[in-house]
């Protein structure tokens, strides 16, 4: 009952003209970003962080805007998957398997409508899970000391690659790079500058937002410049028809949506798993359970409902460890975590006590945004489809302008702009080498806290390293960390070929 009363207080915060307007704007922009192939929720949120600061938004409205973009991008990824057979982002990959065949059979409108409903179901029940599970996780988090937090951060890094990671070694290198960047600045214990090379501007370290906007937004601009602004078209030739799904189709997919929601939510709560794993597990489980007539991969509506419910449920589930423990459950929540830290709001067990208006207003806004997205994505889908036809040469200058104006508006420093460009080049190089960016960001975000907790633990134990295994909770976290690191090396040998076969062999059409 405490959670419900707190949620009602959250609705009192969220139901203002400004916050509703920001939620609507975030949903609209997020859907557009999700529909554009290659951008995805992480890039979308990173691109719009400077906009939130440029508008001078307080903490709660800024977070409502960005989380609405997050949810909207998860919705929007299905549009290009169904119409073009090009996933808007990685979690939408599984939607192409049956969504595109449905579109080729003249059922594009039905596929879009059903996927919108499945996205709503997944996100709605995941947000309910957030309401009840996050406060319970907070009670567990209050048992954490410095040694337990160090083990928790190690767990986050160990699971960064995820089961679907193509190269665990590259994920480890990226994490080490992020931790190295976090070491830049004055040592908080000794007061000695580290890795500053005499540059006074680096004494305060690297700003989270400068690194994130450079790595995600500017590197995207550089990639488009490399490809000379070439864009993909083809949605104009696809007949959408009426964007409605018959009741028989919805009724036959209800069980699929609920099962996909449950599996996706669990995948989202696990650090490092994320929406991609939630989408794949939901599709694979449903195929094995229901594909008695071998219709999956040939335009089966359940093959659209399962991954959409799964990836949207995972998006909601990933917010739980971020809010309750301060450990992001996905790449996008890592970007949101940076936003919270920049606003001087520390996620973790005390967040629900020290900033209840922020956290419960945010959760209430997620319910509002989810309803808005359902209402937007059905009647306005033809508008979002037209966005696919906008050449990138018009979009990328806008992204660059928002990035530069926003970062300069935050810091007023031309040095930060140069650092942002440097991170943009770094992000471009890492993408070309197929090195994931999320571990770099997580290293920048958690590196200092990881070091502080290690030093505190060793100070308490007078230098005895055994304190890191001094409690059952710490031992359990270390065990999970080891399992999380080794699982991709073992299970991934089965998982990665399987997901590749699903994507290439069944629903994919090279034309």
C-alpha positions as a printed NumPy array, in Angstrom:
array([[  0.   ,   0.   ,   0.   ],
       [  2.925,   2.35 ,   0.619],
       [  3.946,   1.933,  -3.02 ],
       [  0.43 ,   2.776,  -4.225],
       [  0.178,   5.882,  -2.046],
       [  3.609,   7.004,  -3.241],
       [  2.521,   6.395,  -6.841],
       [ -0.54 ,   8.612,  -6.277],
       [  1.787,  11.336,  -5.012],
       [  3.83 ,  10.774,  -8.167],
       [  0.774,  11.35 , -10.349],
       [  0.234,  14.635,  -8.523],
       [  3.736,  15.624,  -9.618],
       [  3.439,  14.29 , -13.177],
       [ -0.036,  15.596, -13.987],
       [  0.924,  19.188, -14.667],
       [  0.626,  20.967, -17.993],
       [  4.415,  21.203, -18.354],
       [  5.128,  17.577, -17.52 ],
       [  2.321,  16.233, -19.708],
       [  3.562,  18.399, -22.571],
       [  7.129,  17.163, -22.105],
       [  5.944,  13.551, -21.99 ],
       [  4.052,  14.085, -25.241],
       [  7.08 ,  15.741, -26.854],
       [  9.355,  12.951, -25.646],
       [  7.024,  10.249, -26.951],
       [  6.785,  11.936, -30.339],
       [ 10.525,  12.533, -30.731],
       [ 11.362,   9.093, -29.306],
       [  9.131,   7.324, -31.817],
       [ 10.77 ,   9.225, -34.667],
       [ 14.262,   8.392, -33.344],
       [ 13.322,   4.741, -32.913],
       [ 11.923,   4.548, -36.441],
       [ 15.157,   5.841, -37.984],
       [ 17.424,   2.823, -38.591],
       [ 20.637,   2.882, -36.594],
       [ 19.864,   5.542, -33.988],
       [ 18.06 ,   3.635, -31.242],
       [ 17.156,   4.692, -27.684],
       [ 20.716,   5.17 , -26.371],
       [ 21.63 ,   7.625, -29.121],
       [ 18.221,   9.283, -28.929],
       [ 18.463,  10.015, -25.217],
       [ 22.088,  11.152, -25.564],
       [ 21.173,  13.519, -28.399],
       [ 18.336,  15.124, -26.436],
       [ 20.155,  15.529, -23.092],
       [ 21.651,  18.875, -24.233],
       [ 18.154,  19.978, -25.283],
       [ 16.866,  19.332, -21.756],
       [ 19.588,  21.545, -20.303],
       [ 19.159,  24.197, -22.994],
       [ 15.483,  24.467, -22.031],
       [ 16.552,  24.92 , -18.387],
       [ 14.355,  22.089, -17.154],
       [ 14.408,  21.082, -13.466],
       [ 15.214,  17.485, -12.511],
       [ 11.76 ,  15.882, -12.704],
       [ 10.631,  17.458, -16.018],
       [ 14.016,  16.707, -17.607],
       [ 13.817,  13.043, -16.604],
       [ 10.2  ,  12.805, -17.768],
       [ 11.26 ,  14.118, -21.185],
       [ 14.173,  11.696, -21.53 ],
       [ 12.422,   8.577, -20.242],
       [  9.527,   9.333, -22.583],
       [ 12.073,   9.443, -25.398],
       [ 13.387,   6.089, -24.127],
       [  9.97 ,   4.441, -24.179],
       [  9.107,   6.11 , -27.484],
       [ 12.258,   4.829, -29.165],
       [ 11.432,   1.292, -28.023],
       [  8.025,   1.671, -29.689],
       [  9.414,   3.269, -32.849],
       [ 11.986,   0.582, -33.598],
       [  9.263,  -1.693, -34.921],
       [  8.234,   0.65 , -37.772],
       [ 11.289,   0.208, -39.992],
       [ 11.542,  -3.455, -38.932],
       [  8.084,  -4.183, -40.308],
       [  8.113,  -1.933, -43.37 ],
       [ 11.75 ,  -2.09 , -44.523],
       [ 13.082,  -5.264, -42.881],
       [ 15.661,  -2.963, -41.246],
       [ 15.611,  -2.922, -37.426],
       [ 15.35 ,   0.568, -35.99 ],
       [ 17.569,  -0.698, -33.175],
       [ 19.019,  -4.019, -32.035],
       [ 16.048,  -5.094, -29.843],
       [ 13.749,  -4.712, -32.862],
       [ 15.773,  -7.266, -34.842],
       [ 13.454, -10.143, -33.936],
       [ 10.395,  -8.16 , -35.093],
       [ 11.655,  -8.329, -38.676],
       [ 11.23 , -12.119, -38.732],
       [  7.431, -12.064, -38.93 ],
       [  6.699,  -8.348, -39.232],
       [  8.204,  -7.933, -42.7  ],
       [  6.547, -11.091, -44.1  ],
       [  3.217,  -9.773, -42.779],
       [  3.851,  -6.472, -44.57 ],
       [  4.681,  -8.287, -47.829],
       [  1.38 , -10.145, -47.53 ],
       [ -0.489,  -6.821, -47.365],
       [ -0.87 ,  -6.847, -43.577],
       [  1.495,  -3.976, -42.772],
       [ -1.222,  -1.996, -40.993],
       [ -2.257,  -5.   , -38.926],
       [  1.364,  -5.756, -38.005],
       [  1.964,  -2.14 , -36.95 ],
       [ -1.221,  -2.061, -34.866],
       [ -0.532,  -5.397, -33.182],
       [  3.069,  -4.452, -32.439],
       [  1.88 ,  -1.174, -30.899],
       [ -0.548,  -3.026, -28.626],
       [  2.128,  -5.577, -27.658],
       [  4.559,  -2.748, -26.886],
       [  1.919,  -1.148, -24.667],
       [  1.259,  -4.386, -22.778],
       [  4.974,  -5.046, -22.228],
       [  5.792,  -1.524, -21.062],
       [  2.643,  -1.199, -18.907],
       [  3.179,  -4.352, -16.88 ],
       [  6.916,  -3.676, -16.62 ],
       [  6.139,  -0.28 , -15.111],
       [  3.81 ,  -1.967, -12.623],
       [  6.703,  -4.283, -11.766],
       [  8.895,  -1.208, -11.3  ],
       [  6.392,   0.218,  -8.794],
       [  6.437,  -2.851,  -6.55 ],
       [  9.898,  -4.343,  -7.082],
       [ 12.116,  -1.248,  -6.885],
       [ 11.13 ,  -0.364,  -3.258],
       [ 11.783,  -3.973,  -2.226],
       [ 15.193,  -3.907,  -3.867],
       [ 15.909,  -0.697,  -1.954],
       [ 15.464,  -2.593,   1.338],
       [ 18.093,  -5.092,   0.21 ],
       [ 20.393,  -2.297,  -0.948],
       [ 20.411,  -0.787,   2.558],
       [ 22.418,  -3.848,   3.636],
       [ 25.255,  -2.839,   1.289],
       [ 28.566,  -1.613,   2.651],
       [ 31.678,  -0.489,   0.715],
       [ 32.766,  -4.082,   0.002],
       [ 29.294,  -5.044,  -1.25 ],
       [ 29.094,  -1.983,  -3.494],
       [ 32.506,  -2.75 ,  -4.971],
       [ 31.31 ,  -6.292,  -5.706],
       [ 28.095,  -4.899,  -7.209],
       [ 30.018,  -2.581,  -9.539],
       [ 32.251,  -5.504, -10.515],
       [ 29.096,  -7.48 , -11.295],
       [ 27.896,  -4.667, -13.561],
       [ 31.178,  -4.672, -15.492],
       [ 31.343,  -8.478, -15.643],
       [ 27.91 ,  -8.699, -17.254],
       [ 28.427,  -5.788, -19.66 ],
       [ 29.023,  -7.975, -22.676],
       [ 25.769,  -9.813, -22.188],
       [ 25.005, -13.244, -23.543],
       [ 24.523, -11.777, -27.035],
       [ 27.921, -10.049, -27.075],
       [ 29.967, -10.884, -30.14 ],
       [ 33.304, -10.347, -28.409],
       [ 33.693, -10.418, -24.633],
       [ 37.329,  -9.317, -24.9  ],
       [ 36.331,  -6.095, -26.657],
       [ 33.755,  -5.401, -23.956],
       [ 36.49 ,  -5.831, -21.323],
       [ 38.831,  -3.493, -23.221],
       [ 36.054,  -0.899, -23.485],
       [ 35.359,  -1.156, -19.74 ],
       [ 39.081,  -0.705, -18.964],
       [ 39.134,   2.358, -21.238],
       [ 36.148,   3.82 , -19.388],
       [ 37.772,   3.193, -15.998],
       [ 40.946,   4.857, -17.244],
       [ 38.994,   7.953, -18.318],
       [ 37.309,   8.02 , -14.881],
       [ 40.757,   8.266, -13.245],
       [ 41.417,  11.634, -14.91 ],
       [ 41.343,  14.487, -12.403],
       [ 42.427,  15.149,  -8.823],
       [ 42.658,  12.077,  -6.597],
       [ 39.854,  12.519,  -4.049],
       [ 41.961,  10.981,  -1.255],
       [ 45.461,  12.381,  -1.804],
       [ 44.648,  15.573,  -3.718],
       [ 47.228,  14.732,  -6.383],
       [ 46.282,  15.364, -10.051],
       [ 46.193,  12.213, -12.198],
       [ 46.469,  12.029, -16.008],
       [ 45.809,  15.774, -16.375],
       [ 49.123,  16.535, -18.153],
       [ 49.159,  20.007, -16.632],
       [ 45.766,  20.949, -18.1  ],
       [ 43.805,  22.824, -15.42 ],
       [ 40.478,  22.106, -17.127],
       [ 40.969,  18.388, -16.445],
       [ 41.366,  18.782, -12.668],
       [ 37.631,  18.194, -12.197],
       [ 37.721,  15.132, -14.429],
       [ 35.716,  14.412, -17.564],
       [ 32.105,  15.552, -17.49 ],
       [ 29.671,  12.644, -17.953],
       [ 27.504,  14.468, -20.467],
       [ 30.43 ,  15.637, -22.601],
       [ 31.623,  12.049, -22.907],
       [ 28.171,  10.626, -23.615],
       [ 27.111,  13.191, -26.221],
       [ 30.461,  12.838, -27.964],
       [ 30.521,   9.037, -27.953],
       [ 26.925,   8.562, -29.057],
       [ 25.676,  11.651, -30.888],
       [ 28.792,  13.01 , -32.614],
       [ 30.105,   9.569, -33.557],
       [ 26.764,   8.996, -35.297],
       [ 27.303,  12.219, -37.26 ],
       [ 30.799,  11.081, -38.283],
       [ 29.441,   7.731, -39.455],
       [ 26.874,   9.478, -41.645],
       [ 29.587,  11.739, -43.028],
       [ 31.615,   8.662, -43.928],
       [ 28.68 ,   7.268, -45.874],
       [ 28.162,  10.675, -47.552],
       [ 24.687,  11.094, -46.133],
       [ 23.25 ,   8.145, -47.982],
       [ 19.868,   7.076, -46.617],
       [ 17.65 ,   4.097, -47.188],
       [ 14.246,   4.419, -48.778],
       [ 11.538,   2.013, -49.653],
       [  8.779,   2.631, -47.156],
       [  6.963,   4.775, -49.687],
       [  6.337,   1.708, -51.831],
       [  4.846,  -0.307, -48.964],
       [  1.05 ,  -0.168, -48.705],
       [  0.081,   0.182, -45.055],
       [ -3.694,   0.133, -45.284],
       [ -5.828,   0.605, -42.189],
       [ -3.75 ,   0.556, -39.029],
       [ -6.044,  -1.749, -37.077],
       [ -5.768,  -5.337, -35.954],
       [ -8.859,  -7.601, -35.942],
       [-10.038,  -8.782, -32.533],
       [ -9.333, -12.401, -33.487],
       [ -5.665, -11.545, -34.073],
       [ -5.407,  -9.631, -30.783],
       [ -7.2  , -12.386, -28.86 ],
       [ -4.9  , -15.045, -30.278],
       [ -1.854, -13.013, -29.192],
       [ -2.88 , -12.147, -25.609],
       [ -1.076, -15.128, -24.094],
       [  1.936, -14.406, -26.281],
       [  2.103, -10.81 , -25.054],
       [  1.876, -11.811, -21.383],
       [  4.549, -14.499, -21.699],
       [  6.825, -12.129, -23.624],
       [  6.279,  -9.452, -20.983],
       [  7.316, -11.765, -18.153],
       [ 10.438, -13.014, -19.918],
       [ 11.439,  -9.552, -21.1  ],
       [ 10.967,  -8.022, -17.652],
       [ 13.273, -10.572, -16.042],
       [ 15.875,  -9.997, -18.767],
       [ 15.67 ,  -6.236, -18.188],
       [ 16.187,  -6.466, -14.427],
       [ 19.378,  -8.506, -14.882],
       [ 22.358,  -6.15 , -15.331],
       [ 23.849,  -6.379, -18.811],
       [ 21.046,  -8.471, -20.347],
       [ 18.833,  -5.723, -21.713],
       [ 16.11 ,  -5.49 , -24.324],
       [ 17.957,  -7.442, -27.015],
       [ 18.06 , -10.565, -24.864],
       [ 14.452,  -9.994, -23.737],
       [ 13.29 ,  -9.776, -27.334],
       [ 15.18 , -12.9  , -28.415],
       [ 14.094, -15.024, -25.442],
       [ 10.448, -13.973, -25.854],
       [ 10.449, -14.866, -29.568],
       [ 12.333, -18.148, -29.149],
       [ 10.185, -19.314, -26.236],
       [  6.967, -18.492, -28.05 ],
       [  8.14 , -20.218, -31.204],
       [  8.94 , -23.43 , -29.35 ],
       [  5.674, -23.273, -27.423],
       [  3.218, -22.279, -30.159],
       [  4.731, -22.942, -33.579],
       [  3.012, -26.269, -34.167],
       [  2.136, -25.402, -37.779],
       [  5.583, -23.985, -38.634],
       [  4.146, -20.543, -39.374],
       [  6.747, -18.51 , -37.45 ],
       [  9.045, -16.656, -39.824],
       [  6.31 , -16.576, -42.478],
       [  4.158, -13.774, -41.102],
       [  2.684, -15.162, -37.878],
       [  1.2  , -12.333, -35.744],
       [  2.465, -14.025, -32.594],
       [  5.989, -13.637, -33.982],
       [  5.413,  -9.872, -33.933],
       [  3.698,  -9.683, -30.538],
       [  6.287, -11.731, -28.611],
       [  9.48 ,  -9.717, -29.315],
       [  7.7  ,  -6.367, -29.064],
       [  6.251,  -7.214, -25.644],
       [  9.631,  -8.629, -24.612],
       [ 11.817,  -5.688, -25.572],
       [  9.465,  -3.059, -24.13 ],
       [  9.117,  -4.999, -20.871],
       [ 12.91 ,  -5.236, -20.687],
       [ 13.143,  -1.457, -21.122],
       [ 10.984,  -0.953, -18.027],
       [ 12.773,  -3.658, -16.068],
       [ 16.175,  -2.07 , -16.756],
       [ 15.105,   1.023, -14.787],
       [ 14.841,  -1.001, -11.561],
       [ 18.56 ,  -1.61 , -10.869],
       [ 19.343,   1.941, -12.033],
       [ 16.947,   3.593,  -9.579],
       [ 17.288,   1.183,  -6.652],
       [ 21.007,   0.324,  -6.838],
       [ 22.563,   2.988,  -9.029],
       [ 23.677,   0.31 , -11.509],
       [ 22.27 ,   0.646, -15.052],
       [ 20.583,  -2.395, -16.535],
       [ 21.104,  -1.333, -20.156],
       [ 22.934,   1.143, -22.351],
       [ 20.092,   3.664, -22.307],
       [ 19.739,   3.533, -18.526],
       [ 23.493,   4.209, -18.324],
       [ 22.853,   7.445, -20.219],
       [ 19.932,   8.252, -17.887],
       [ 22.18 ,   7.533, -14.898],
       [ 24.623,  10.163, -16.158],
       [ 21.744,  12.623, -16.375],
       [ 20.781,  11.933, -12.754],
       [ 24.355,  12.381, -11.543],
       [ 24.679,  15.642, -13.467],
       [ 21.538,  16.887, -11.707],
       [ 23.188,  16.02 ,  -8.346],
       [ 20.7  ,  13.212,  -7.773],
       [ 22.346,  10.003,  -6.587],
       [ 20.478,   6.851,  -7.603],
       [ 20.452,   4.075,  -5.044],
       [ 18.682,   3.06 ,  -1.856],
       [ 18.38 ,   6.615,  -0.534],
       [ 16.827,   7.981,  -3.728],
       [ 13.32 ,   6.905,  -2.689],
       [ 13.757,   8.75 ,   0.622],
       [ 15.715,  11.846,  -0.4  ],
       [ 13.999,  12.557,  -3.749],
       [ 10.585,  10.831,  -3.665],
       [  9.027,  13.525,  -5.855],
       [ 11.575,  12.843,  -8.589],
       [ 11.419,   9.04 ,  -8.586],
       [  7.657,   8.645,  -8.136],
       [  6.897,  11.505, -10.51 ],
       [  9.081,   9.746, -13.055],
       [  7.321,   6.388, -12.568],
       [  3.887,   8.021, -12.831],
       [  5.011,   9.78 , -16.01 ],
       [  5.964,   6.406, -17.492],
       [  2.335,   5.266, -17.182],
       [  1.174,   8.491, -18.825],
       [  3.777,   8.218, -21.605],
       [  2.818,   4.618, -22.286],
       [ -0.826,   5.564, -22.863],
       [  0.273,   8.485, -25.046],
       [  2.45 ,   6.19 , -27.135],
       [ -0.41 ,   3.799, -27.778],
       [ -2.642,   6.686, -28.85 ],
       [  0.106,   8.24 , -30.997],
       [  1.345,   5.083, -32.682],
       [ -1.985,   3.904, -34.054],
       [ -3.504,   6.978, -35.785],
       [ -0.211,   8.778, -36.561],
       [  1.847,   5.858, -37.835],
       [  1.653,   7.14 , -41.426],
       [  3.403,  10.326, -40.251],
       [  6.171,   8.339, -38.561],
       [  6.585,   6.256, -41.734],
       [  7.258,   9.424, -43.726],
       [ 10.162,  10.175, -41.379],
       [ 11.942,   7.184, -42.925],
       [ 12.078,   9.128, -46.189],
       [ 13.872,  12.179, -44.702],
       [ 17.486,  12.176, -45.982],
       [ 20.107,  11.942, -43.198],
       [ 21.856,  14.995, -44.618],
       [ 19.068,  17.075, -43.076],
       [ 18.942,  15.172, -39.772],
       [ 22.633,  14.997, -38.888],
       [ 23.34 ,  18.766, -38.938],
       [ 20.448,  19.133, -36.485],
       [ 21.991,  16.497, -34.213],
       [ 25.364,  18.264, -34.349],
       [ 23.797,  21.666, -33.642],
       [ 21.856,  20.371, -30.608],
       [ 25.011,  18.692, -29.288],
       [ 27.241,  21.773, -29.541],
       [ 24.681,  24.326, -28.364],
       [ 23.529,  22.094, -25.508],
       [ 26.995,  21.275, -24.155],
       [ 28.15 ,  24.889, -24.423],
       [ 24.973,  25.999, -22.69 ],
       [ 25.691,  23.623, -19.791],
       [ 29.357,  24.451, -19.2  ],
       [ 30.066,  27.648, -21.125],
       [ 33.484,  26.181, -21.919],
       [ 35.005,  25.85 , -25.375],
       [ 37.404,  23.29 , -23.872],
       [ 34.441,  20.983, -23.211],
       [ 33.44 ,  21.329, -26.864],
       [ 36.904,  20.19 , -27.938],
       [ 36.734,  17.277, -25.485],
       [ 33.318,  16.366, -26.909],
       [ 34.721,  16.325, -30.441],
       [ 37.568,  14.142, -29.178],
       [ 35.07 ,  11.684, -27.713],
       [ 33.15 ,  11.818, -30.984],
       [ 36.271,  10.725, -32.868],
       [ 36.935,   8.059, -30.224],
       [ 33.366,   6.774, -30.554],
       [ 33.685,   6.683, -34.334],
       [ 36.921,   4.67 , -34.139],
       [ 35.47 ,   2.26 , -31.555],
       [ 32.389,   1.687, -33.709],
       [ 34.549,   0.979, -36.735],
       [ 36.47 ,  -1.572, -34.657],
       [ 33.179,  -3.054, -33.402],
       [ 34.026,  -2.163, -29.783],
       [ 30.861,  -1.516, -27.71 ],
       [ 30.406,   2.001, -26.35 ],
       [ 28.269,   1.165, -23.311],
       [ 31.165,  -0.313, -21.254],
       [ 33.138,   2.887, -21.851],
       [ 30.258,   4.985, -20.539],
       [ 29.713,   2.702, -17.561],
       [ 33.405,   2.935, -16.715],
       [ 33.256,   6.735, -16.811],
       [ 30.107,   6.742, -14.654],
       [ 31.021,   4.146, -12.038],
       [ 34.818,   4.328, -12.004],
       [ 35.128,   6.924,  -9.242],
       [ 32.499,   5.3  ,  -7.02 ],
       [ 34.115,   1.903,  -7.544],
       [ 37.496,   3.288,  -6.476],
       [ 36.02 ,   5.11 ,  -3.464],
       [ 34.267,   1.999,  -2.175],
       [ 37.375,  -0.139,  -2.625],
       [ 39.456,   2.356,  -0.657],
       [ 36.82 ,   2.656,   2.072],
       [ 36.621,  -1.113,   2.431],
       [ 40.409,  -1.42 ,   2.695],
       [ 40.559,   1.465,   5.187],
       [ 37.951,  -0.239,   7.39 ],
       [ 39.869,  -3.54 ,   7.271],
       [ 43.28 ,  -1.883,   7.696],
       [ 44.399,  -3.135,   4.295],
       [ 42.996,  -6.665,   4.583],
       [ 41.691,  -7.638,   1.129],
       [ 39.597, -10.452,   2.573],
       [ 36.969,  -7.87 ,   3.52 ],
       [ 35.844,  -8.016,  -0.114],
       [ 34.531, -11.516,   0.689],
       [ 33.511, -10.685,   4.23 ],
       [ 29.741, -11.154,   3.967],
       [ 27.361, -13.648,   2.327],
       [ 25.958, -10.806,   0.189],
       [ 29.407,  -9.911,  -1.122],
       [ 30.214, -13.56 ,  -1.839],
       [ 26.917, -13.943,  -3.699],
       [ 27.658, -10.879,  -5.834],
       [ 31.135, -12.178,  -6.686],
       [ 29.682, -15.538,  -7.694],
       [ 27.134, -13.81 ,  -9.942],
       [ 29.901, -11.666, -11.413],
       [ 32.017, -14.714, -12.294],
       [ 29.02 , -16.539, -13.751],
       [ 27.987, -13.408, -15.644],
       [ 31.419, -13.06 , -17.192],
       [ 31.807, -16.719, -18.125],
       [ 28.231, -17.25 , -19.365],
       [ 28.729, -15.372, -22.668],
       [ 31.859, -17.43 , -23.343],
       [ 29.984, -20.699, -22.838],
       [ 26.303, -20.081, -23.584],
       [ 27.143, -17.481, -26.228],
       [ 28.54 , -20.189, -28.516],
       [ 25.001, -21.529, -28.746],
       [ 23.149, -18.223, -28.408],
       [ 24.909, -16.122, -31.049],
       [ 24.67 , -18.61 , -33.918],
       [ 21.06 , -19.212, -32.932],
       [ 20.082, -15.538, -33.079],
       [ 21.955, -15.182, -36.377],
       [ 20.083, -18.146, -37.838],
       [ 16.776, -16.711, -36.65 ],
       [ 17.55 , -13.348, -38.218],
       [ 18.899, -14.653, -41.529],
       [ 17.159, -17.888, -42.197],
       [ 13.497, -17.569, -41.358],
       [ 11.851, -14.212, -41.761],
       [ 14.556, -12.205, -43.443],
       [ 14.178, -11.392, -47.072],
       [ 17.256,  -9.886, -48.749],
       [ 15.055,  -7.936, -51.11 ]])
